[in-house]
């Protein structure tokens, strides 16, 4: 027996009515391990590698190797999920690989110990190898978790609620990382290379322990979703790649998602450097300013769950977040050291903007996919490929110029200068936000689904 479904309008249909809060909660905590390790990856990896003696360029090579491995893995894993399904198995396998490999990313050079070598080349190769392994596991967890949104429900508002919940717990994970780091840095002092490695190893172990606890909650509380809906018009299990490549909306959503990830990841990577090196604020600001950003993002993400969504509203909220980021980027680019306390106010608006653009950008993927669930993992994987490659290349280019970046005094009295760090935190996010707003404004989003269903989305 079939029934026509219009998402957001037919609330009597059990497959399109809003999900319960408990289901949203269980889904939201499923990405905590990825989020807390990714936060550590973008916040501390470059800092850690340069502190133990690697050059900025070598540190950038390590990050780029991880991003490239992640990018290719997302496409490959997305295709396998579309073919065979089993979201939770992929999620669990990826989480295990992340837990095993992440401590080695921050845990010292194992091949150096085996070969009894102190060569920086061997160190770079070692960290690059473990970074690639970690990111392959990370990709498996990310693609399976992100694609599940579209198979759990066809209700557009519930899809945004799931994404908002995921983003809210992402902020919790980021705050958890800074709490762990604050304790570790306060208890132990990094006076030698060995002490520095021990510090970050304990941070890694703590992140893995916390994240794995939430993975267990997710796996126990979330049902395995189906990868397809039997439709009256067709019985195909998979949507071919060419179907997406023929849609203009695919390229528009891909561009918006890529730009959004560039804004978030590049700004996160250079936030600590900017606060300490450019603004010369107190060491506590290195943890306090990111904490303000994540608290504001968490509050906004929770509020976004209560809003009924459609295509026009997604566009409006993304444009609002993008415009806020443009003003924040310009403010950072022009902020003199003499009034560095204004960075606390700017961080509030950055947190609000981050939540707005990330939640809506990911939700645009759900609008793109609609009820074509046979290709949902490919869409998530291909967009993540673009995200990982672009972020890796952007950070590599910026970091390669870090050591050679001249400090150009514009106003000696205020000791204000442009730097790669200032460009990375201010100019790059502002430009990306501007382009993202333009692309979002011209795209046409339709959040209705007019396809008959004949079986539930969740396996009983």
Secondary structure, DSSP 8 states (H G I E B T S, - for coil): --B---TTT-TTSTTTS---HHHHHHHHGGGHHHHHHHHHHHHHHHHHHHHTT--HHHHHHHHHHHHHHHHHHHHHHHHHHHHH--HHHHHHHHHHHHHHHHHHHSS--HHHHHHT---HHHHHHHHHHHHHHHHHHHHHHHHHHHHHHHHH---HHHHHHHHHHHHHHHHHHHHHHHHHHHHHHHH----SHHHHHHHHHHHHHHHHHHHHHHHHHHHHHS--B-S----SS---SS--HHHHHT-HHHHHHHHHHHHHHHHHHHHHHHHHHIIIIIS---TTHHHHHHHHHHHHHHHHHHHHTTS---HHHHHHHHHHHHHHHHHHHHHHHH--GGGTTHHHHHHHHHHHHHHHHHHHHHHHHHHHHTT-GGGHHHHHHHHHHHHHHHHHHHHHHHHHTTTT---EEEETTTTEEE-HHHIIIIIHHHHHHHHHHHHHHH----------B-S-SB--
